[in-house]
Amino acid sequence: MAGTTDVWTVRRVLEWTIEHLKKNGSDTPRLDAEILLAHSRGCPRIQLYVQYDEELGDDERLKMRELVKRRAAHEPVAYLVGRREFFGLDFEVGRGVLIPRPDTETLVVQALELAKLMEAPRVLDLCTGSGCIAVSIAKNCPKARLTALEISPAVADFARRNIEKHALGERVELLEGDLFQPVDGREFDIIVSNPPYVPDGEIATLDPDVRLHEPELALRGGADGLDIVRRIVTVSAKYLSSTGALLLEISSEQAESVVKLFEEHGGFQPARIAKDLSGQSRVVWARRKE
């Protein structure tokens, strides 16, 4: 978009950006282009469709040019615009925070299915990150009370802002610390977690968007990806109520190994696997033995 005196309308900027991002490896060039342009113009994305023939102002072009340059270098769109939608809700994100994924909505759905059977479920969200899981459960289950845990103070700041943004400060408690340490001695009806579960050897093979920009702390799970998962399974039973359940997001390749971890622990009923919308095993969960 640089170095020309031609008129740059919304339509032309979109067309140019889509082709440019295609050449630079974007899997979703049209969506990326629309989100970035809407952000540059300060309008809802849907509004672009009635603005096709409008010319961009100099400030809008400058802002868009810089965003496209960064996106072409594989910086995630969510970081560029500072937000990501998850479970129909808007979440603030930024560098150092794992970007919410649609696959993780499977974990929320499964937790809500269990929560609706309880009178006033106490839910613990480990490795909360942006807080998207805790906030989504709280928004969709008004009778639930949530506790969200995060080890990184900087990331916890994003979770805190998202909790406040959705007016859930009275029902979602945010604590900082390593896994269960901040809630020692307490009991919950549901424990959920999207822990780091990428095997160390696979980090280098991840898409550039993830490998170059997203936090390894939220990705790296040890040699087989299950270091944190093992820690959670090993100690979680003592934090669960008599009929409480533990739900863990994992990769499809790890599902059977995690089922085996539950079996070897001995403190859980037979584990079950929930699949995501693409049919991949995504959540392993089990109730505590009474």
Buried (B, 14 or more C-beta within 10 A) or exposed (E): BEEEEEEBBBBBBBEBBBEBBBEBEBEEBBBBBBBBBBBBBEBEBEEBEEBEEEEBEEEBBBBBBEBBBBBBEBBBBBBBBEBBEBBEBEBBBBEBBBBBBEBBBBBBBBBBEBBEEBEEBBBBBBBBBBBBBBBBBBBBBEEBBBBBBBBBEEBBBBBBBBBEBBEBEEBBBBBBEEBBEBBEEEEBBBBBBBBBBBBBEBBEEEEEBBBEBBBEBBBBBBEBBBBBBBBBBEEBBEBBBEBBBBBBBBBBEBBBBBBEBBEEBEBBEEBBBBEBEEEEBBBBBBBBBE
